[in-house]
Amino acid sequence: MMEFEAASVSDLVSSIKNLLEEEFQEVFVQGEVTNLSTSSSGHWYFTLSDESACISCALFKGDALRNPLIRTLKNGDQIIVLGPVTVYQKRGSFQILAKKILPAGAGQLKLQFEKLKAKLAHEGLFDLENKKSIPKFPQRIAVITAQHGAALQDFLNVYKRRSLWCDIIIIPSLVQGDGAAKTLISAIKKAENIEGVETIVLTRGGGSLEDLWAFNDEELVRTIHKCKIPVVSAVGHEVDFSLCDYVADHRSETPTAAAEILSQPQTELNARLHFCQTHLKSDLFKLHQRIELLTHKFHPREMINIVMQKVQTAQKALSQIRLQDRAEELIGILEATQHVDELQIRLSHAVSFKMNGFSEKLKRFEHVLSALNPKLVLKRGYSFVMAQSKEVVSSLEQFKKQPTGSKFVLQFYDGQGIVTKDVE
């Protein structure tokens, strides 16, 4: 029995999905709309069919907003769908993810435009990282357009009015009809070889898709992409779009808008210069007035007048001095005398204050001494005994120690008396 490993359904569907999406990245399919429905999230689903086959289609919300035709679409309408083929893995069915829908009668030019646009976008020609910045102050601009067209006059009128300086080099070219794309390509290459050209402006007036078809030429688009000089596309009006608009480094709605954008930095610089000029004139006028004032103020005649005025002021002040009459005032004798008088008064008060303090202190000492005077005690009927040695006998024991016949002095308040110790 042969052994083999079976693939899972998911693996098989994933492989089919990868192959389909790689092979059919962008398809144009025409058919009849059936089973048209919409979901609450804003996505649209329908089937595109003809007599022999049908295929499911999905138009997601973001793409639906860019395709207003879907709002009026109904079953039975013939449309052309542009988008990649993918596989819905949960059901294992393939479908077209519609990116753009067109009425079936839109015409071959519109289909060619969308197909070529999708092809070039896939190659990265329209990517933002490939865009070159437009110089703010270009010294030389090459304008590629019809020599006698209204677009050229519109551009020149605006640029001359708003620009301060710039060389405009006009490179005539066909902008419509057979051979126009080749002459535009040749003009771009010629502009690249002109020394000093910093910006190329590709411009013409508005028109139908057929009128502007030269600006959808694939070779022209690739030439603009490879151009080393920044390219500004100003083809048609606001509603007109060409492939040159997508590949150019900057797209302007009209020739007039292109001139305004290129000259805007110079316009701002001109306004700034005007502002500086106004303020510089004002500052110079103020400086001139100040110089005139200083010149008049420091003129020799004025200086002499000032010196004479100061001399006269000094003489007048000198005459008013009167040193002899003001000797006491100027030397300061009066102030010194007044100060001495003040010191004398203060000294008198201080001495009086001190004497009063000492008197009160002496009185307190006198009272204390009087209170301690022993004579006042003796006067109240007391007396004391002294031995012949003048030592006070203050106790009986001390008295007994004295020999018999010893004499003692009795001290009274008004005199003394002598007594003799008789017996023990």
Contacts in CASP RR format, 6 or more apart in sequence:
PFRMAT RR
TARGET T0000
AUTHOR 0000-0000-0000
METHOD contacts of the structure
MODEL  1
MMEFEAASVSDLVSSIKNLLEEEFQEVFVQGEVTNLSTSSSGHWYFTLSD
ESACISCALFKGDALRNPLIRTLKNGDQIIVLGPVTVYQKRGSFQILAKK
ILPAGAGQLKLQFEKLKAKLAHEGLFDLENKKSIPKFPQRIAVITAQHGA
ALQDFLNVYKRRSLWCDIIIIPSLVQGDGAAKTLISAIKKAENIEGVETI
VLTRGGGSLEDLWAFNDEELVRTIHKCKIPVVSAVGHEVDFSLCDYVADH
RSETPTAAAEILSQPQTELNARLHFCQTHLKSDLFKLHQRIELLTHKFHP
REMINIVMQKVQTAQKALSQIRLQDRAEELIGILEATQHVDELQIRLSHA
VSFKMNGFSEKLKRFEHVLSALNPKLVLKRGYSFVMAQSKEVVSSLEQFK
KQPTGSKFVLQFYDGQGIVTKDVE
10 89 0 8 1.000
13 87 0 8 1.000
13 89 0 8 1.000
13 92 0 8 1.000
14 89 0 8 1.000
16 87 0 8 1.000
16 94 0 8 1.000
17 86 0 8 1.000
17 87 0 8 1.000
17 89 0 8 1.000
20 85 0 8 1.000
20 86 0 8 1.000
20 87 0 8 1.000
20 94 0 8 1.000
21 84 0 8 1.000
21 85 0 8 1.000
21 86 0 8 1.000
21 87 0 8 1.000
23 85 0 8 1.000
24 84 0 8 1.000
24 85 0 8 1.000
25 84 0 8 1.000
25 122 0 8 1.000
26 82 0 8 1.000
26 83 0 8 1.000
26 84 0 8 1.000
26 115 0 8 1.000
26 118 0 8 1.000
26 119 0 8 1.000
26 122 0 8 1.000
27 81 0 8 1.000
27 82 0 8 1.000
27 83 0 8 1.000
27 84 0 8 1.000
27 85 0 8 1.000
27 96 0 8 1.000
28 80 0 8 1.000
28 81 0 8 1.000
28 82 0 8 1.000
28 111 0 8 1.000
28 114 0 8 1.000
28 115 0 8 1.000
29 48 0 8 1.000
29 55 0 8 1.000
29 80 0 8 1.000
29 81 0 8 1.000
29 96 0 8 1.000
30 78 0 8 1.000
30 79 0 8 1.000
30 80 0 8 1.000
30 81 0 8 1.000
30 104 0 8 1.000
31 48 0 8 1.000
31 49 0 8 1.000
31 50 0 8 1.000
31 78 0 8 1.000
31 79 0 8 1.000
31 80 0 8 1.000
31 81 0 8 1.000
31 104 0 8 1.000
32 48 0 8 1.000
32 49 0 8 1.000
32 50 0 8 1.000
32 76 0 8 1.000
32 77 0 8 1.000
32 78 0 8 1.000
33 46 0 8 1.000
33 47 0 8 1.000
33 48 0 8 1.000
33 73 0 8 1.000
33 74 0 8 1.000
33 75 0 8 1.000
33 76 0 8 1.000
33 77 0 8 1.000
33 78 0 8 1.000
33 79 0 8 1.000
34 46 0 8 1.000
34 47 0 8 1.000
34 48 0 8 1.000
34 49 0 8 1.000
34 54 0 8 1.000
34 75 0 8 1.000
34 76 0 8 1.000
35 45 0 8 1.000
35 46 0 8 1.000
35 47 0 8 1.000
35 75 0 8 1.000
36 44 0 8 1.000
36 45 0 8 1.000
36 46 0 8 1.000
36 73 0 8 1.000
36 74 0 8 1.000
36 75 0 8 1.000
37 44 0 8 1.000
37 45 0 8 1.000
37 46 0 8 1.000
38 44 0 8 1.000
38 45 0 8 1.000
39 45 0 8 1.000
41 61 0 8 1.000
42 61 0 8 1.000
42 64 0 8 1.000
43 58 0 8 1.000
43 59 0 8 1.000
43 60 0 8 1.000
43 61 0 8 1.000
43 64 0 8 1.000
44 58 0 8 1.000
44 59 0 8 1.000
44 60 0 8 1.000
44 64 0 8 1.000
44 70 0 8 1.000
45 56 0 8 1.000
45 57 0 8 1.000
45 58 0 8 1.000
45 59 0 8 1.000
46 56 0 8 1.000
46 57 0 8 1.000
46 59 0 8 1.000
46 73 0 8 1.000
47 54 0 8 1.000
47 55 0 8 1.000
47 56 0 8 1.000
47 57 0 8 1.000
48 54 0 8 1.000
48 55 0 8 1.000
48 56 0 8 1.000
48 57 0 8 1.000
48 79 0 8 1.000
48 81 0 8 1.000
48 96 0 8 1.000
49 55 0 8 1.000
55 94 0 8 1.000
55 95 0 8 1.000
55 96 0 8 1.000
56 88 0 8 1.000
56 93 0 8 1.000
56 94 0 8 1.000
56 95 0 8 1.000
56 96 0 8 1.000
57 81 0 8 1.000
57 95 0 8 1.000
57 96 0 8 1.000
57 97 0 8 1.000
57 98 0 8 1.000
58 95 0 8 1.000
58 96 0 8 1.000
58 97 0 8 1.000
58 98 0 8 1.000
59 67 0 8 1.000
59 70 0 8 1.000
59 98 0 8 1.000
59 101 0 8 1.000
60 97 0 8 1.000
63 98 0 8 1.000
63 99 0 8 1.000
63 100 0 8 1.000
64 70 0 8 1.000
66 100 0 8 1.000
67 98 0 8 1.000
67 100 0 8 1.000
67 101 0 8 1.000
69 79 0 8 1.000
69 101 0 8 1.000
69 102 0 8 1.000
69 103 0 8 1.000
70 101 0 8 1.000
73 79 0 8 1.000
73 101 0 8 1.000
77 103 0 8 1.000
78 103 0 8 1.000
78 104 0 8 1.000
78 105 0 8 1.000
79 101 0 8 1.000
79 102 0 8 1.000
79 103 0 8 1.000
79 104 0 8 1.000
80 101 0 8 1.000
80 102 0 8 1.000
80 103 0 8 1.000
80 104 0 8 1.000
80 105 0 8 1.000
80 106 0 8 1.000
80 111 0 8 1.000
81 96 0 8 1.000
81 98 0 8 1.000
81 100 0 8 1.000
81 101 0 8 1.000
82 98 0 8 1.000
82 99 0 8 1.000
82 100 0 8 1.000
82 101 0 8 1.000
82 102 0 8 1.000
82 114 0 8 1.000
82 115 0 8 1.000
82 118 0 8 1.000
83 96 0 8 1.000
83 97 0 8 1.000
83 98 0 8 1.000
83 99 0 8 1.000
83 100 0 8 1.000
83 118 0 8 1.000
84 96 0 8 1.000
84 97 0 8 1.000
84 99 0 8 1.000
85 94 0 8 1.000
85 95 0 8 1.000
85 96 0 8 1.000
85 97 0 8 1.000
86 94 0 8 1.000
86 95 0 8 1.000
86 96 0 8 1.000
86 97 0 8 1.000
87 93 0 8 1.000
87 94 0 8 1.000
87 95 0 8 1.000
88 94 0 8 1.000
88 95 0 8 1.000
100 114 0 8 1.000
102 110 0 8 1.000
102 111 0 8 1.000
102 114 0 8 1.000
109 209 0 8 1.000
109 210 0 8 1.000
109 213 0 8 1.000
110 209 0 8 1.000
112 216 0 8 1.000
113 209 0 8 1.000
113 216 0 8 1.000
113 243 0 8 1.000
116 216 0 8 1.000
116 218 0 8 1.000
116 243 0 8 1.000
117 243 0 8 1.000
117 246 0 8 1.000
120 126 0 8 1.000
120 218 0 8 1.000
120 221 0 8 1.000
120 243 0 8 1.000
120 246 0 8 1.000
120 247 0 8 1.000
121 246 0 8 1.000
124 130 0 8 1.000
125 221 0 8 1.000
125 222 0 8 1.000
125 225 0 8 1.000
125 246 0 8 1.000
125 247 0 8 1.000
126 246 0 8 1.000
126 247 0 8 1.000
130 225 0 8 1.000
131 249 0 8 1.000
131 250 0 8 1.000
132 229 0 8 1.000
132 230 0 8 1.000
132 249 0 8 1.000
133 230 0 8 1.000
133 249 0 8 1.000
134 199 0 8 1.000
134 230 0 8 1.000
134 232 0 8 1.000
134 249 0 8 1.000
134 250 0 8 1.000
134 261 0 8 1.000
134 262 0 8 1.000
135 198 0 8 1.000
135 199 0 8 1.000
135 230 0 8 1.000
136 265 0 8 1.000
137 265 0 8 1.000
137 266 0 8 1.000
137 269 0 8 1.000
138 166 0 8 1.000
138 198 0 8 1.000
138 199 0 8 1.000
138 262 0 8 1.000
139 165 0 8 1.000
139 166 0 8 1.000
139 167 0 8 1.000
139 196 0 8 1.000
139 198 0 8 1.000
140 166 0 8 1.000
140 167 0 8 1.000
140 169 0 8 1.000
140 194 0 8 1.000
140 196 0 8 1.000
140 197 0 8 1.000
140 198 0 8 1.000
141 159 0 8 1.000
141 166 0 8 1.000
141 167 0 8 1.000
141 168 0 8 1.000
141 169 0 8 1.000
141 197 0 8 1.000
141 198 0 8 1.000
141 199 0 8 1.000
141 200 0 8 1.000
141 201 0 8 1.000
141 262 0 8 1.000
142 169 0 8 1.000
142 171 0 8 1.000
142 191 0 8 1.000
142 194 0 8 1.000
142 197 0 8 1.000
142 199 0 8 1.000
142 200 0 8 1.000
142 201 0 8 1.000
142 229 0 8 1.000
143 152 0 8 1.000
143 155 0 8 1.000
143 168 0 8 1.000
143 169 0 8 1.000
143 170 0 8 1.000
143 171 0 8 1.000
143 201 0 8 1.000
143 203 0 8 1.000
144 171 0 8 1.000
144 173 0 8 1.000
144 184 0 8 1.000
144 187 0 8 1.000
144 188 0 8 1.000
144 191 0 8 1.000
144 200 0 8 1.000
144 201 0 8 1.000
144 202 0 8 1.000
144 203 0 8 1.000
145 151 0 8 1.000
145 152 0 8 1.000
145 155 0 8 1.000
145 170 0 8 1.000
145 172 0 8 1.000
145 173 0 8 1.000
145 175 0 8 1.000
145 201 0 8 1.000
145 202 0 8 1.000
145 203 0 8 1.000
145 204 0 8 1.000
145 255 0 8 1.000
146 152 0 8 1.000
146 172 0 8 1.000
146 173 0 8 1.000
146 174 0 8 1.000
146 175 0 8 1.000
146 204 0 8 1.000
147 170 0 8 1.000
147 172 0 8 1.000
149 204 0 8 1.000
150 205 0 8 1.000
151 203 0 8 1.000
151 204 0 8 1.000
151 205 0 8 1.000
151 234 0 8 1.000
151 255 0 8 1.000
152 170 0 8 1.000
152 203 0 8 1.000
152 255 0 8 1.000
154 254 0 8 1.000
154 255 0 8 1.000
154 256 0 8 1.000
154 259 0 8 1.000
155 201 0 8 1.000
155 203 0 8 1.000
155 234 0 8 1.000
155 255 0 8 1.000
155 256 0 8 1.000
155 258 0 8 1.000
155 259 0 8 1.000
156 168 0 8 1.000
156 259 0 8 1.000
157 259 0 8 1.000
158 256 0 8 1.000
158 259 0 8 1.000
158 260 0 8 1.000
158 263 0 8 1.000
159 166 0 8 1.000
159 168 0 8 1.000
159 259 0 8 1.000
159 262 0 8 1.000
159 263 0 8 1.000
162 259 0 8 1.000
162 260 0 8 1.000
162 263 0 8 1.000
162 264 0 8 1.000
162 266 0 8 1.000
162 267 0 8 1.000
162 270 0 8 1.000
163 263 0 8 1.000
163 266 0 8 1.000
164 266 0 8 1.000
164 269 0 8 1.000
164 270 0 8 1.000
165 266 0 8 1.000
166 263 0 8 1.000
166 266 0 8 1.000
169 191 0 8 1.000
169 194 0 8 1.000
169 197 0 8 1.000
171 187 0 8 1.000
171 190 0 8 1.000
171 191 0 8 1.000
172 187 0 8 1.000
173 180 0 8 1.000
173 183 0 8 1.000
173 184 0 8 1.000
173 186 0 8 1.000
173 187 0 8 1.000
174 180 0 8 1.000
174 183 0 8 1.000
174 184 0 8 1.000
174 214 0 8 1.000
175 184 0 8 1.000
175 204 0 8 1.000
175 205 0 8 1.000
175 214 0 8 1.000
175 215 0 8 1.000
176 204 0 8 1.000
176 211 0 8 1.000
176 212 0 8 1.000
176 214 0 8 1.000
177 213 0 8 1.000
177 214 0 8 1.000
179 214 0 8 1.000
180 214 0 8 1.000
181 214 0 8 1.000
181 215 0 8 1.000
181 217 0 8 1.000
181 219 0 8 1.000
181 220 0 8 1.000
184 202 0 8 1.000
184 214 0 8 1.000
184 215 0 8 1.000
184 217 0 8 1.000
184 220 0 8 1.000
185 217 0 8 1.000
185 219 0 8 1.000
185 220 0 8 1.000
185 223 0 8 1.000
188 200 0 8 1.000
188 202 0 8 1.000
188 220 0 8 1.000
188 223 0 8 1.000
188 224 0 8 1.000
188 227 0 8 1.000
188 231 0 8 1.000
189 223 0 8 1.000
191 197 0 8 1.000
191 200 0 8 1.000
191 229 0 8 1.000
192 200 0 8 1.000
192 227 0 8 1.000
192 228 0 8 1.000
192 229 0 8 1.000
197 229 0 8 1.000
198 229 0 8 1.000
198 230 0 8 1.000
199 229 0 8 1.000
199 230 0 8 1.000
199 231 0 8 1.000
199 232 0 8 1.000
199 262 0 8 1.000
200 227 0 8 1.000
200 229 0 8 1.000
200 230 0 8 1.000
200 231 0 8 1.000
200 232 0 8 1.000
201 231 0 8 1.000
201 232 0 8 1.000
201 234 0 8 1.000
201 255 0 8 1.000
201 258 0 8 1.000
201 262 0 8 1.000
202 215 0 8 1.000
202 224 0 8 1.000
202 231 0 8 1.000
202 232 0 8 1.000
202 233 0 8 1.000
202 234 0 8 1.000
202 235 0 8 1.000
202 244 0 8 1.000
202 248 0 8 1.000
203 232 0 8 1.000
203 233 0 8 1.000
203 234 0 8 1.000
203 235 0 8 1.000
203 255 0 8 1.000
203 258 0 8 1.000
204 212 0 8 1.000
204 215 0 8 1.000
204 235 0 8 1.000
204 236 0 8 1.000
204 255 0 8 1.000
205 235 0 8 1.000
205 236 0 8 1.000
205 237 0 8 1.000
205 254 0 8 1.000
205 255 0 8 1.000
206 212 0 8 1.000
206 235 0 8 1.000
206 236 0 8 1.000
206 237 0 8 1.000
206 240 0 8 1.000
207 236 0 8 1.000
207 237 0 8 1.000
207 240 0 8 1.000
212 235 0 8 1.000
212 236 0 8 1.000
212 240 0 8 1.000
212 242 0 8 1.000
214 220 0 8 1.000
215 233 0 8 1.000
215 235 0 8 1.000
215 242 0 8 1.000
215 243 0 8 1.000
215 244 0 8 1.000
215 245 0 8 1.000
216 242 0 8 1.000
216 243 0 8 1.000
216 244 0 8 1.000
217 243 0 8 1.000
218 243 0 8 1.000
220 244 0 8 1.000
221 243 0 8 1.000
221 244 0 8 1.000
221 246 0 8 1.000
221 247 0 8 1.000
224 231 0 8 1.000
224 233 0 8 1.000
224 244 0 8 1.000
224 247 0 8 1.000
224 248 0 8 1.000
225 247 0 8 1.000
230 249 0 8 1.000
230 250 0 8 1.000
231 248 0 8 1.000
231 249 0 8 1.000
231 250 0 8 1.000
232 248 0 8 1.000
232 249 0 8 1.000
232 250 0 8 1.000
232 251 0 8 1.000
232 252 0 8 1.000
232 258 0 8 1.000
232 261 0 8 1.000
232 262 0 8 1.000
233 242 0 8 1.000
233 244 0 8 1.000
233 245 0 8 1.000
233 247 0 8 1.000
233 248 0 8 1.000
233 250 0 8 1.000
233 251 0 8 1.000
233 252 0 8 1.000
234 251 0 8 1.000
234 252 0 8 1.000
234 253 0 8 1.000
234 254 0 8 1.000
234 255 0 8 1.000
234 257 0 8 1.000
234 258 0 8 1.000
235 242 0 8 1.000
235 244 0 8 1.000
235 245 0 8 1.000
236 242 0 8 1.000
236 253 0 8 1.000
236 254 0 8 1.000
237 253 0 8 1.000
237 254 0 8 1.000
238 253 0 8 1.000
238 254 0 8 1.000
245 251 0 8 1.000
250 261 0 8 1.000
252 258 0 8 1.000
252 261 0 8 1.000
296 302 0 8 1.000
323 330 0 8 1.000
327 333 0 8 1.000
328 334 0 8 1.000
370 376 0 8 1.000
374 384 0 8 1.000
375 413 0 8 1.000
378 384 0 8 1.000
378 411 0 8 1.000
378 412 0 8 1.000
378 413 0 8 1.000
379 413 0 8 1.000
381 413 0 8 1.000
383 410 0 8 1.000
383 411 0 8 1.000
383 412 0 8 1.000
383 413 0 8 1.000
384 392 0 8 1.000
384 393 0 8 1.000
384 394 0 8 1.000
384 410 0 8 1.000
384 411 0 8 1.000
385 392 0 8 1.000
385 393 0 8 1.000
385 399 0 8 1.000
385 408 0 8 1.000
385 409 0 8 1.000
385 410 0 8 1.000
385 411 0 8 1.000
386 392 0 8 1.000
386 393 0 8 1.000
386 408 0 8 1.000
386 409 0 8 1.000
386 411 0 8 1.000
387 393 0 8 1.000
387 402 0 8 1.000
387 406 0 8 1.000
387 408 0 8 1.000
387 409 0 8 1.000
388 406 0 8 1.000
388 407 0 8 1.000
388 408 0 8 1.000
388 409 0 8 1.000
393 399 0 8 1.000
393 402 0 8 1.000
393 408 0 8 1.000
399 421 0 8 1.000
400 424 0 8 1.000
402 408 0 8 1.000
402 421 0 8 1.000
403 421 0 8 1.000
404 421 0 8 1.000
404 422 0 8 1.000
404 423 0 8 1.000
404 424 0 8 1.000
405 420 0 8 1.000
405 421 0 8 1.000
405 422 0 8 1.000
406 420 0 8 1.000
406 421 0 8 1.000
407 418 0 8 1.000
407 419 0 8 1.000
407 420 0 8 1.000
407 421 0 8 1.000
408 418 0 8 1.000
408 419 0 8 1.000
408 420 0 8 1.000
408 421 0 8 1.000
409 416 0 8 1.000
409 417 0 8 1.000
409 418 0 8 1.000
410 416 0 8 1.000
410 417 0 8 1.000
410 418 0 8 1.000
410 419 0 8 1.000
411 417 0 8 1.000
END
